[in-house]
Amino acid sequence: MDKKYGNSLKALFYITTFIILKILLLSCGASTGINFSTEKLEQLKIGVTNRQFVDSELQIPYSKEKVSFKNLESTIYFYNYSQMPLGSLKRIDKKEFYLEFMDDILNGKLFNYSFDTSNDFNLEKRDKLILNQSNKQDIIALFGDYNGEFLLPSNFLNMISKDEYAVNIPEDADKVIIYYYSYLKKVTSSFNEFVNHKKFLLLYLNKDELLIKVLFDESETK
């Protein structure tokens, strides 16, 4: 057999195999991480639930990490599952759950689910919020149920946002409620490269649950 002809057949074989594998992955919905149950997530109470309950009642997290920032130490549990929708080449959806513990007590939690649009929110509505007047119920009435809450201080803010968001905290801030939506978006000019599309709204409340500060961002990063 002619060597060039043999090389051409070999190249054709590899290309065909790659295309078949790609089709199979798309038809099956390629996934990564561990698909975790959300059945008991609502039972977790900020400032009350301890790590022993989480370790015994929830699945083993995808990862655990000790975090230290400005001499503040905490432990983060991360549950992660992502999947490419059937037939899609442009998007990978994510199901994520974060827990922060301080001294083995739950200090914060955040849930993200992008497989449907129910977890999405409209950032433009933030203009209707009024500092020192809007309260927690006003926020929920405007945006729907929030998907994250953290007592302050917390190491979690500098993990999902920029460091200055975790540093420049109002003195009378007691907690942060979070609206968060994230998925992987295909880079138009690339064959297989994705970027993380992330949108969040951080709302700082005082002990009376009045809004005292608003931070937000929507960005795409590798």
C-alpha positions in Angstrom: 0.0 0.0 0.0 1.3 3.5 -0.8 2.6 5.2 2.3 0.8 8.5 1.7 -2.4 6.6 1.0 -2.0 4.7 4.3 -1.4 7.9 6.2 -4.5 9.4 4.7 -6.6 6.4 5.8 -5.1 6.6 9.3 -5.9 10.3 9.5 -9.4 9.7 8.2 -9.9 6.9 10.8 -8.8 9.2 13.7 -11.1 12.0 12.5 -14.0 9.7 12.1 -13.4 8.2 15.5 -13.3 11.6 17.1 -16.5 12.7 15.4 -18.3 9.5 16.6 -17.1 10.0 20.1 -18.2 13.6 20.0 -21.6 12.6 18.8 -21.9 10.0 21.5 -20.9 12.4 24.2 -23.4 15.0 23.0 -26.2 12.4 22.7 -25.5 11.2 26.2 -24.8 14.6 27.7 -21.2 14.5 28.9 -20.8 15.2 32.6 -18.2 15.9 35.2 -18.2 15.9 39.0 -20.6 14.0 41.3 -24.4 14.4 40.9 -25.5 15.2 44.4 -28.9 15.1 46.0 -30.6 18.4 47.0 -33.2 16.7 49.2 -31.8 17.8 52.6 -30.2 21.2 51.7 -33.1 23.2 53.1 -32.5 21.5 56.5 -29.2 23.3 56.8 -29.5 26.4 59.1 -26.9 29.2 59.2 -25.4 29.6 62.6 -27.0 26.4 63.9 -26.1 23.3 61.8 -22.8 21.7 62.6 -20.3 19.7 60.5 -21.2 16.5 62.2 -24.8 16.7 60.8 -23.6 17.5 57.3 -21.0 14.7 57.3 -23.6 12.2 58.4 -26.7 13.3 56.4 -25.2 14.7 53.1 -23.1 13.0 50.5 -19.4 13.3 50.6 -18.5 16.7 49.0 -16.5 16.9 45.8 -13.8 18.7 47.7 -13.0 20.2 51.1 -10.7 23.1 51.6 -9.4 25.1 54.5 -9.3 28.8 53.7 -7.5 31.6 55.5 -7.9 35.3 54.6 -6.9 38.3 56.9 -6.4 35.8 59.8 -9.9 34.5 59.4 -10.0 30.7 59.0 -12.9 28.6 57.8 -13.6 25.3 56.0 -15.4 25.2 52.6 -17.3 22.1 51.4 -17.9 22.1 47.6 -20.4 19.9 45.8 -20.1 20.0 42.0 -21.8 18.5 39.0 -21.8 19.8 35.4 -23.3 18.5 32.2 -23.5 19.4 28.6 -27.2 19.6 27.5 -28.3 17.0 25.0 -27.3 18.1 21.5 -25.6 21.3 22.7 -22.1 22.5 21.6 -22.4 26.0 23.2 -23.0 25.5 26.9 -22.3 23.4 29.9 -24.7 23.8 32.8 -23.6 23.6 36.5 -25.1 22.4 39.7 -23.0 23.6 42.7 -23.4 23.8 46.4 -20.9 25.6 48.8 -20.9 25.4 52.6 -18.7 27.4 54.9 -18.0 26.3 58.4 -16.4 28.3 61.2 -15.6 26.4 64.4 -17.6 23.5 62.9 -20.8 25.6 62.7 -22.4 26.4 59.4 -21.5 30.1 58.6 -22.9 30.2 55.0 -24.3 28.4 52.0 -24.7 29.0 48.3 -26.6 26.9 45.7 -26.2 27.4 41.9 -28.3 25.6 39.3 -28.2 26.6 35.7 -29.9 23.6 34.0 -33.0 25.8 33.7 -33.6 29.5 34.0 -35.5 29.4 37.3 -32.2 30.2 39.2 -31.5 33.2 36.9 -32.3 36.8 38.0 -32.5 40.3 36.5 -29.6 42.5 37.6 -31.3 45.6 36.3 -33.9 45.4 39.1 -31.2 46.4 41.6 -31.9 50.1 40.7 -35.2 49.7 42.6 -33.5 49.0 45.9 -33.1 51.8 48.4 -30.2 51.8 50.9 -31.2 51.9 54.5 -34.9 51.5 53.5 -35.3 48.3 51.6 -35.3 45.2 53.8 -34.9 41.5 53.3 -38.6 40.9 52.4 -38.4 43.8 49.9 -35.4 42.1 48.2 -37.2 38.8 48.0 -40.3 40.4 46.6 -38.2 42.0 43.9 -35.8 39.1 43.0 -37.4 36.0 44.3 -35.8 33.6 46.8 -32.1 34.2 47.2 -29.7 31.2 46.7 -27.0 32.2 49.1 -26.6 33.6 52.6 -23.4 34.2 54.8 -22.9 35.6 58.2 -20.1 38.1 58.5 -17.2 37.9 58.7 -16.8 35.2 56.0 -14.0 33.9 53.7 -16.5 33.0 51.0 -16.9 36.4 49.5 -13.3 36.6 48.2 -13.8 33.1 46.6 -16.8 34.0 44.4 -15.9 37.7 43.8 -13.0 40.1 44.0 -10.9 40.4 47.1 -12.0 44.0 47.8 -15.6 42.8 48.1 -14.5 40.7 51.1 -12.4 43.6 52.6 -14.6 46.7 52.2 -17.4 45.6 54.4 -19.6 48.1 56.2 -19.0 48.1 60.0 -22.7 47.5 60.8 -23.1 44.7 58.2 -24.3 41.5 59.8 -24.9 39.2 56.9 -24.9 39.0 53.1 -27.6 37.4 50.9 -26.5 36.4 47.4 -28.1 35.9 44.0 -25.7 33.8 41.9 -25.9 32.2 38.4 -23.1 30.5 36.6 -22.5 28.2 33.6 -19.8 27.4 31.1 -20.1 29.2 27.8 -18.4 28.1 24.5 -15.8 30.5 23.1 -17.1 31.4 19.6 -13.7 31.3 17.9 -12.5 28.1 19.6 -13.4 24.4 18.9 -13.4 23.1 22.5 -12.7 26.1 24.8 -15.2 27.3 27.4 -15.3 30.3 29.7 -17.1 30.6 33.0 -20.0 33.0 32.7 -20.8 34.3 36.2 -23.4 36.7 37.5 -23.9 37.7 41.1 -25.6 40.2 43.3 -24.3 40.7 46.9 -26.7 42.4 49.3 -25.3 43.5 52.7 -27.8 43.7 55.6 -27.5 45.0 59.1 -28.9 43.2 62.2 -32.3 44.8 61.5 -32.2 43.2 58.0 -32.1 46.6 56.3 -30.0 46.9 53.1 -26.8 48.9 53.6 -24.7 48.0 50.6 -25.1 46.5 47.1 -22.3 44.9 44.9 -22.8 43.1 41.6 -20.9 41.8 38.6 -21.4 39.8 35.4 -18.3 38.5 33.7 -16.7 35.7 31.7 -13.3 34.3 32.8 -11.2 31.3 31.7 
